[in-house]
């Protein structure tokens, strides 16, 4: 890739922490440095997150997401709605031997990713943000609050809490 990603990562007790700047090429490929991808394996699930970032899950972490939904009432329309949101914008992709993954076009568009991205470690895996979106999110803390509130409400109703 043209630009080698900048990174700041640290590993402690099997948890990876840190971030990396990167660039998505015209084929949708993104290089993830080994420190950030070390706990992911060679196959990952990409999912559109609540803040319109792309979440990157290992198969094991994705299975836990599915288990959480399996415990919910399938007859509850809020569960079905949340499942539709959660799984409708997900994709299984491979990480190639060079450490690149291909972000499908529908996820790139939904996350407003053109080229420059910031990859950050998160509790569940990684998050891939359009650089401008990440900067805007942290510049205005209530950014996308309405969407987050809607998804949270749907999840709470699916759990029978709200």
N, CA and C of each residue as an Amber inpcrd file, in Angstrom:
protein
   486
   0.8460000  -1.1790000   0.0000000   0.0000000   0.0000000   0.0000000
   0.8880000   1.2370000   0.0000000   0.3440000   2.3190000  -0.5160000
   1.1360000   3.5180000  -0.7040000   1.6300000   4.1070000   0.6090000
   0.7590000   4.2440000   1.5680000   1.1380000   4.8460000   2.8440000
   1.1600000   3.8010000   3.9320000   2.2750000   3.6570000   4.5950000
   2.3840000   2.7390000   5.7170000   1.5680000   3.3170000   6.8750000
   0.6850000   2.5270000   7.5070000  -0.1590000   3.0510000   8.5750000
   0.6500000   3.5220000   9.7800000   0.2030000   4.6300000  10.3560000
   0.7600000   5.0980000  11.6220000   0.0440000   4.3360000  12.7180000
   0.7330000   4.0330000  13.7980000   0.0770000   3.2660000  14.8410000
   0.5830000   3.6180000  16.2260000  -0.2350000   3.3140000  17.1860000
   0.1190000   3.4180000  18.5950000  -0.6350000   2.3020000  19.2820000
   0.0100000   1.1750000  19.5270000  -0.6850000   0.0310000  20.1030000
   0.0800000  -0.5220000  21.2880000  -0.6460000  -1.2650000  22.1070000
  -0.0570000  -1.9070000  23.2650000  -0.8570000  -3.1680000  23.5510000
  -0.1860000  -4.2110000  23.9760000  -0.8730000  -5.4500000  24.3190000
  -0.6050000  -5.7580000  25.7830000  -1.6720000  -6.1430000  26.4960000
  -1.5510000  -6.4440000  27.9110000  -2.5610000  -7.5340000  28.2550000
  -2.0940000  -8.6320000  28.8070000  -2.9680000  -9.7310000  29.2180000
  -3.9240000 -10.1680000  28.1080000  -3.4200000 -10.2370000  26.8860000
  -4.2510000 -10.7050000  25.7780000  -5.1810000  -9.6670000  25.2050000
  -5.2110000  -8.4750000  25.7640000  -6.0520000  -7.4070000  25.2460000
  -5.1880000  -6.4720000  24.4170000  -5.7040000  -6.0500000  23.3020000
  -4.9790000  -5.1280000  22.4490000  -5.5870000  -3.7460000  22.6260000
  -4.7330000  -2.7560000  22.8150000  -5.1980000  -1.3870000  22.9690000
  -4.4040000  -0.5080000  22.0160000  -5.0570000   0.4940000  21.4890000
  -4.3540000   1.4280000  20.6430000  -5.1420000   1.8180000  19.4180000
  -4.4540000   2.4910000  18.5170000  -5.0940000   2.9580000  17.2970000
  -4.0740000   3.0060000  16.1710000  -4.5950000   3.1880000  14.9750000
  -3.7600000   3.2300000  13.7790000  -4.4810000   4.0600000  12.7430000
  -3.7520000   4.9000000  12.0470000  -4.3040000   5.5740000  10.8880000
  -4.0260000   4.7070000   9.6840000  -4.9230000   4.7160000   8.7230000
  -4.7440000   3.9110000   7.5300000  -5.4310000   4.5340000   6.3380000
  -5.3300000   3.8310000   5.2290000  -5.9160000   4.3090000   3.9890000
  -6.5720000   3.1400000   3.2630000  -7.8220000   3.3280000   2.8800000
  -8.5430000   2.3300000   2.0980000  -8.2500000   2.6250000   0.6290000
  -7.7740000   1.6130000  -0.0940000  -7.4560000   1.8400000  -1.5040000
  -8.7110000   1.7560000  -2.3630000  -8.5500000   1.9440000  -3.6680000
  -9.7080000   1.9820000  -4.5640000 -10.4180000   0.6430000  -4.6890000
  -9.8020000  -0.4480000  -4.2280000 -10.4470000  -1.7630000  -4.2210000
 -11.0980000  -2.0760000  -2.8690000 -11.0420000  -1.1220000  -1.9490000
 -11.6520000  -1.3160000  -0.6400000 -10.7500000  -2.0240000   0.3610000
  -9.4680000  -2.1970000   0.0190000  -8.5450000  -2.9140000   0.9060000
  -7.9660000  -1.9800000   1.9610000  -7.8090000  -2.5220000   3.1500000
  -7.2470000  -1.7830000   4.2780000  -6.2340000  -2.6700000   4.9730000
  -5.0290000  -2.1350000   5.1770000  -3.9890000  -2.8490000   5.9010000
  -4.1560000  -2.5900000   7.3950000  -4.2250000  -3.6740000   8.1610000
  -4.2980000  -3.5630000   9.6240000  -3.0100000  -4.1380000  10.1760000
  -2.2800000  -3.3200000  10.9050000  -0.9960000  -3.7620000  11.4450000
  -1.1830000  -4.9510000  12.3850000  -0.1610000  -5.7510000  12.4840000
  -0.2350000  -7.0190000  13.2170000  -0.6210000  -6.8480000  14.6830000
  -0.1890000  -5.7610000  15.3270000  -0.5270000  -5.5770000  16.7420000
  -2.0320000  -5.4650000  16.9570000  -2.7280000  -4.8200000  16.0420000
  -4.1730000  -4.6780000  16.1990000  -4.9350000  -5.9190000  15.7500000
  -4.4230000  -6.6390000  14.7790000  -5.1570000  -7.8070000  14.2850000
  -4.7440000  -9.0950000  14.9750000  -3.8420000  -9.0340000  15.9450000
  -3.2710000 -10.2400000  16.5530000  -4.3130000 -11.1640000  17.1850000
  -5.4070000 -10.6390000  17.6750000  -6.4220000 -11.4690000  18.3350000
  -7.6190000 -11.7750000  17.4370000  -7.5320000 -11.4070000  16.1590000
  -8.6810000 -11.5730000  15.2680000  -8.6640000 -12.8690000  14.4750000
  -7.5130000 -13.3420000  14.0670000  -7.4460000 -14.5050000  13.1880000
  -7.4420000 -14.0720000  11.7330000  -7.7400000 -14.9970000  10.8350000
  -7.6860000 -14.6890000   9.3970000  -9.0570000 -14.4580000   8.7830000
 -10.1030000 -14.6750000   9.5390000 -11.4670000 -14.4260000   9.0720000
 -12.1650000 -13.5910000  10.1290000 -12.8260000 -12.5090000   9.6960000
 -13.4940000 -11.6100000  10.6240000 -14.8900000 -11.2740000  10.1090000
 -15.6920000 -10.7390000  11.0060000 -17.0150000 -10.2250000  10.6460000
 -16.9510000  -8.7100000  10.7380000 -17.3730000  -8.0510000   9.6760000
 -17.4930000  -6.5990000   9.6630000 -18.9630000  -6.2660000   9.8280000
 -19.2360000  -5.2650000  10.6560000 -20.6130000  -4.9110000  10.9610000
 -20.7080000  -3.3970000  11.0950000 -21.8130000  -2.8220000  10.6350000
 -22.0170000  -1.3920000  10.8200000 -22.4170000  -1.1390000  12.2630000
 -21.6400000  -0.3220000  12.9470000 -21.9040000  -0.0200000  14.3550000
 -22.9480000   1.0600000  14.5300000 -23.3570000   1.2490000  15.7510000
 -24.4090000   2.2000000  16.0890000 -24.0520000   3.6340000  15.7410000
 -22.7630000   3.9530000  15.6960000 -22.3310000   5.3100000  15.3830000
 -21.8420000   5.4290000  13.9460000 -22.2360000   4.4640000  13.1190000
 -21.8830000   4.4040000  11.7120000 -20.3890000   4.1840000  11.4940000
 -19.7410000   3.5490000  12.4450000 -18.3900000   3.0700000  12.2640000
 -18.4850000   1.5960000  11.8980000 -17.4130000   1.0270000  11.3850000
 -17.4060000  -0.3990000  11.0840000 -16.7690000  -1.1220000  12.2510000
 -17.4740000  -2.1110000  12.7780000 -16.9470000  -2.9380000  13.8630000
 -16.3440000  -4.1940000  13.2570000 -15.1950000  -4.6070000  13.8000000
 -14.5000000  -5.7990000  13.3210000 -14.4860000  -6.8130000  14.4600000
 -15.0910000  -7.9670000  14.2250000 -15.2110000  -9.0070000  15.2380000
 -14.4430000 -10.2590000  14.8270000 -13.8350000 -10.9180000  15.7970000
 -13.3390000 -12.2720000  15.5570000 -14.5630000 -13.1810000  15.5010000
 -14.4450000 -14.3720000  14.9200000 -15.5920000 -15.2890000  14.9010000
 -16.1170000 -15.5940000  16.3100000 -15.2240000 -15.6800000  17.2790000
 -15.6420000 -15.9820000  18.6590000 -16.4660000 -14.8460000  19.2540000
 -16.0210000 -13.6130000  19.0450000 -16.7710000 -12.4640000  19.5760000
 -18.1170000 -12.3140000  18.8570000 -18.1380000 -12.5810000  17.5590000
 -19.3920000 -12.5000000  16.8130000 -20.3760000 -13.5640000  17.3070000
 -19.8550000 -14.7390000  17.6280000 -20.7110000 -15.8070000  18.1580000
 -21.3730000 -15.3540000  19.4600000 -20.6610000 -14.5970000  20.2860000
 -21.2480000 -14.0820000  21.5360000 -22.3740000 -13.0940000  21.2470000
 -22.2100000 -12.2880000  20.2100000 -23.2860000 -11.3750000  19.8020000
 -24.5260000 -12.1800000  19.4170000 -24.3180000 -13.2340000  18.6460000
 -25.4360000 -14.0840000  18.2200000 -26.0720000 -14.7880000  19.4240000
 -25.2660000 -15.2490000  20.3650000 -25.7950000 -15.9070000  21.5660000
 -26.6810000 -14.9580000  22.3560000 -26.2680000 -13.6860000  22.4440000
 -27.0750000 -12.7030000  23.1630000 -28.4610000 -12.6150000  22.5210000
 -28.5020000 -12.5940000  21.2030000 -29.7840000 -12.5000000  20.5180000
 -30.5750000 -13.7970000  20.5980000 -29.8840000 -14.9290000  20.6360000
 -30.5800000 -16.2140000  20.7570000 -31.3500000 -16.3200000  22.0710000
 -30.8950000 -15.5980000  23.0880000 -31.5460000 -15.6340000  24.3970000
 -32.7920000 -14.7540000  24.4470000 -33.0080000 -13.9620000  23.4100000
 -34.1550000 -13.0560000  23.3860000 -35.3580000 -13.7310000  22.7260000
 -36.5210000 -13.1740000  22.9580000 -37.7840000 -13.6890000  22.4450000
 -37.9360000 -13.4020000  20.9540000 -37.8960000 -14.4460000  20.1270000
 -38.0140000 -14.2830000  18.6750000 -39.3610000 -13.7170000  18.2440000
 -40.3740000 -13.8340000  19.0710000 -41.6910000 -13.3070000  18.7280000
 -41.8000000 -11.8080000  18.9880000 -40.8470000 -11.2620000  19.7100000
 -40.8390000  -9.8410000  20.0110000 -40.4170000  -9.0850000  18.7460000
 -41.2650000  -8.1930000  18.2360000 -40.9110000  -7.4790000  17.0040000
 -39.6650000  -6.6110000  17.1560000 -39.3850000  -6.1630000  18.3780000
 -38.1860000  -5.3610000  18.6090000 -36.9340000  -6.2240000  18.4790000
 -37.0090000  -7.4880000  18.8500000 -35.8770000  -8.4040000  18.6690000
 -35.6170000  -8.5790000  17.1790000 -36.6690000  -8.8150000  16.4270000
 -36.4990000  -8.9820000  14.9820000 -35.9450000  -7.7210000  14.3330000
 -36.4020000  -6.5750000  14.7900000 -35.9020000  -5.3100000  14.2410000
 -34.4150000  -5.1390000  14.5500000 -34.0320000  -5.4300000  15.7990000
 -32.6190000  -5.3090000  16.1770000 -31.7650000  -6.2990000  15.3800000
 -32.2600000  -7.5370000  15.2230000 -31.5140000  -8.5300000  14.4290000
 -31.3340000  -8.0460000  12.9950000 -32.3600000  -7.4590000  12.4510000
 -32.2810000  -6.9550000  11.0840000 -31.2200000  -5.8700000  10.9630000
 -31.1970000  -4.9720000  11.9300000 -30.1850000  -3.9120000  11.9370000
 -28.8030000  -4.5110000  12.1270000 -28.6880000  -5.3960000  13.1000000
 -27.3870000  -5.9450000  13.4910000 -26.7770000  -6.8280000  12.4130000
 -27.5660000  -7.7190000  11.8510000 -27.0230000  -8.6910000  10.9050000
 -27.1910000  -8.2770000   9.4480000 -28.0950000  -7.3480000   9.1920000
 -28.3260000  -6.9290000   7.8170000 -27.1530000  -6.1830000   7.2130000
 -26.3710000  -5.5360000   8.0510000 -25.2070000  -4.7920000   7.5650000
 -23.9250000  -5.4490000   8.0750000 -23.8210000  -6.7500000   7.9240000
 -22.6040000  -7.4450000   8.3290000 -22.0850000  -8.2770000   7.1650000
 -20.7960000  -8.5810000   7.2270000 -20.1580000  -9.3360000   6.1610000
 -18.9620000 -10.0890000   6.7290000 -18.7850000 -11.3350000   6.2900000
 -17.6170000 -12.1280000   6.6810000 -16.5350000 -11.8940000   5.6270000
 -15.3470000 -11.5000000   6.0790000 -14.2370000 -11.2520000   5.1540000
 -12.9710000 -11.9280000   5.6720000 -12.0550000 -12.1730000   4.7590000
 -10.7620000 -12.7610000   5.1020000  -9.7160000 -11.6710000   5.2450000
  -8.7580000 -11.9080000   6.1200000  -7.5720000 -11.0710000   6.2030000
  -6.4830000 -11.8090000   5.4370000  -5.9390000 -11.1610000   4.4160000
  -4.9570000 -11.8410000   3.5730000  -3.5910000 -11.9150000   4.2790000
  -2.6430000 -12.6560000   3.7160000  -1.3280000 -12.8080000   4.3720000
  -0.5790000 -11.4880000   4.5910000  -0.9120000 -10.4530000   3.8220000
  -0.2840000  -9.1430000   4.0270000  -0.9570000  -8.3380000   5.1270000
  -2.0600000  -8.8520000   5.6850000  -2.7640000  -8.1510000   6.7540000
  -3.8590000  -7.2210000   6.2660000  -4.2950000  -7.4180000   5.0300000
  -5.3330000  -6.5640000   4.4690000  -6.6920000  -7.2650000   4.5160000
  -7.7070000  -6.4540000   4.6990000  -9.0740000  -6.9480000   4.5400000
  -9.7770000  -6.0420000   3.5480000 -10.8080000  -6.5740000   2.9130000
 -11.5810000  -5.7920000   1.9530000 -12.8920000  -5.3960000   2.6250000
 -13.1190000  -4.1030000   2.6790000 -14.3700000  -3.5930000   3.2360000
 -15.3850000  -3.5060000   2.0930000 -16.4940000  -4.2460000   2.2010000
 -17.5020000  -4.1950000   1.1340000 -18.0140000  -2.7670000   0.9110000
 -18.3690000  -2.4900000  -0.3200000 -18.7980000  -1.1500000  -0.7060000
 -19.9810000  -0.6490000   0.1230000 -20.9550000  -1.5210000   0.4200000
 -22.1190000  -1.0510000   1.1840000 -21.7200000  -0.5790000   2.5790000
 -20.7440000  -1.2380000   3.1990000 -20.2740000  -0.8010000   4.5170000
 -19.4440000   0.4790000   4.4090000 -18.6160000   0.5770000   3.3730000
 -17.8250000   1.8090000   3.1770000 -18.7530000   3.0060000   3.0010000
 -19.7930000   2.8320000   2.2030000 -20.7300000   3.9390000   1.9870000
 -21.4660000   4.2970000   3.2690000 -21.9600000   3.2960000   3.9840000
 -22.7130000   3.5570000   5.2190000 -21.8450000   4.2350000   6.2750000
 -20.5550000   3.8970000   6.3050000 -19.6300000   4.4810000   7.2810000
 -18.9360000   5.7310000   6.7410000 -19.3040000   6.1510000   5.5270000
 -18.7700000   7.3640000   4.8920000 -17.2540000   7.2930000   4.7060000
 -16.7610000   6.1030000   4.4350000 -15.3220000   5.9170000   4.2400000
 -14.9820000   6.1190000   2.7730000 -14.1010000   7.0760000   2.5200000
 -13.6030000   7.3020000   1.1740000 -12.1740000   6.7830000   1.0730000
 -11.3040000   7.2250000   1.9780000  -9.9090000   6.8070000   1.9350000
  -9.3030000   6.7470000   3.3340000  -9.1370000   7.8990000   3.9660000
  -8.4530000   7.9660000   5.2560000  -9.3390000   7.4460000   6.3840000
  -8.7700000   6.5470000   7.1860000  -9.5040000   5.9520000   8.2970000
  -8.6540000   5.9670000   9.5670000  -9.3250000   5.7790000  10.6670000
  -8.6740000   5.5420000  11.9540000  -9.2160000   4.2210000  12.4670000
  -8.3160000   3.3290000  12.8200000  -8.6780000   2.0220000  13.3600000
  -8.3580000   2.0640000  14.8430000  -9.3410000   1.7510000  15.6830000
  -9.1220000   1.7740000  17.1270000  -9.5380000   0.4410000  17.7340000
  -8.8310000   0.0570000  18.7630000  -9.2340000  -1.1570000  19.4660000
 -10.4560000  -0.8370000  20.3090000 -11.3070000  -1.8220000  20.4720000
 -12.5230000  -1.6780000  21.2580000 -12.7280000  -2.9670000  22.0410000
 -13.6140000  -2.9450000  22.9830000 -13.8610000  -4.1020000  23.8330000
 -14.1610000  -5.3530000  23.0240000 -14.9500000  -5.2210000  21.9770000
 -15.3780000  -6.3840000  21.1960000 -14.3980000  -6.7630000  20.0980000
 -13.5550000  -5.8540000  19.6710000 -12.6360000  -6.1140000  18.5660000
 -11.9870000  -4.8200000  18.1280000 -12.2560000  -4.4070000  16.8990000
 -11.7440000  -3.1540000  16.3660000 -12.8940000  -2.3260000  15.8220000
 -12.6460000  -1.0350000  15.6930000 -13.5680000  -0.1340000  15.0190000
 -12.8040000   0.5630000  13.9120000 -13.4320000   0.6740000  12.7520000
 -12.8540000   1.4040000  11.6260000 -13.7470000   2.6090000  11.3710000
 -13.1670000   3.7820000  11.4860000 -13.8980000   5.0320000  11.3210000
 -13.3520000   5.7990000  10.1190000 -14.2270000   6.4510000   9.3660000
 -13.7710000   7.4800000   8.4400000 -13.0950000   8.5340000   9.3080000
 -11.9210000   8.9670000   8.9150000 -11.1500000   9.8900000   9.7570000
 -11.9520000  11.1430000  10.1130000 -12.6460000  11.7060000   9.1300000
 -13.4270000  12.9210000   9.3840000 -14.5550000  12.6570000  10.3830000
 -15.1910000  11.4980000  10.2560000 -16.2980000  11.1530000  11.1560000
 -15.8050000  10.9800000  12.5930000 -14.6730000  10.3350000  12.7530000
 -14.1040000  10.1290000  14.0960000 -13.7510000  11.4710000  14.7290000
 -13.1340000  12.3390000  13.9480000 -12.7650000  13.6560000  14.4720000
 -14.0040000  14.4710000  14.8260000 -15.0360000  14.3710000  13.9940000
 -16.2780000  15.0850000  14.2830000 -16.9610000  14.5060000  15.5160000
 -16.9450000  13.1860000  15.6430000 -17.5660000  12.5310000  16.7960000
 -16.9410000  13.0130000  18.0970000 -15.6310000  13.0590000  18.1370000
 -14.9690000  13.4840000  19.3650000 -14.9630000  14.9860000  19.5400000
 -15.1900000  15.7260000  18.4580000 -15.2750000  17.1710000  18.5640000
 -16.6160000  17.6340000  19.1030000 -17.6290000  16.8010000  18.9250000
 -18.9800000  17.1250000  19.3790000 -19.5610000  15.8690000  20.0100000
 -19.4990000  15.7640000  21.3080000 -19.8070000  14.5070000  21.9740000
 -21.2060000  13.9900000  21.7210000 -22.1810000  14.8480000  21.4370000
 -23.5370000  14.3670000  21.1780000 -23.7600000  14.0220000  19.7000000
 -22.6930000  13.9760000  18.9340000 -22.7680000  13.6160000  17.5180000
 -23.4250000  12.2440000  17.3740000 -24.3850000  12.1560000  16.4860000
 -25.1160000  10.9260000  16.1970000 -25.9060000  10.4130000  17.4200000
 -26.1550000  11.2680000  18.3700000 -26.8580000  10.8390000  19.5730000
 -28.2380000  10.2770000  19.2540000 -28.9240000  10.8840000  18.3030000
 -30.2610000  10.3960000  17.9690000 -30.2160000   8.9590000  17.4680000
 -29.2710000   8.6500000  16.5760000 -29.1620000   7.2810000  16.0470000
 -28.7950000   6.3200000  17.1690000 -27.8590000   6.7010000  18.0160000
 -27.4550000   5.8430000  19.1280000 -28.6340000   5.5990000  20.0490000
 -29.3920000   6.6580000  20.3550000 -30.5620000   6.5060000  21.2110000
 -31.5920000   5.5710000  20.5910000 -31.7860000   5.6710000  19.2730000
 -32.7500000   4.7930000  18.6020000 -32.3190000   3.3320000  18.7010000
 -31.0550000   3.0600000  18.4140000 -30.5560000   1.6830000  18.4740000
 -30.6260000   1.1660000  19.9070000 -30.2490000   1.9990000  20.8750000
 -30.2960000   1.6060000  22.2750000 -31.7310000   1.2900000  22.6900000
 -32.6710000   2.1220000  22.2740000 -34.0790000   1.8910000  22.6040000
 -34.5640000   0.5770000  22.0030000 -34.1910000   0.3260000  20.7500000
 -34.5810000  -0.9270000  20.1050000 -34.0170000  -2.1130000  20.8700000
 -32.7510000  -2.0300000  21.2500000 -32.1190000  -3.1260000  22.0020000
 -32.7930000  -3.3060000  23.3610000 -33.0650000  -2.2170000  24.0530000
 -33.7180000  -2.3220000  25.3670000 -35.1160000  -2.9370000  25.2380000
 -35.8550000  -2.5370000  24.2160000 -37.1840000  -3.1090000  24.0010000
 -37.0830000  -4.5810000  23.6300000 -36.0590000  -4.9130000  22.8430000
 -35.8520000  -6.3190000  22.4810000 -35.5450000  -7.1620000  23.7150000
 -34.8520000  -6.5660000  24.6620000 -34.5370000  -7.2710000  25.9150000
 -35.6980000  -7.2640000  26.8890000 -36.7520000  -6.4960000  26.5410000
 -37.9210000  -6.4320000  27.4220000 -37.7360000  -5.4740000  28.5830000
 -36.7340000  -4.5870000  28.4970000 -36.4390000  -3.6600000  29.5750000
 -37.2600000  -2.3980000  29.4550000 -37.4620000  -1.9050000  28.2370000
 -38.1670000  -0.6340000  28.0430000 -39.6110000  -0.8730000  27.6380000
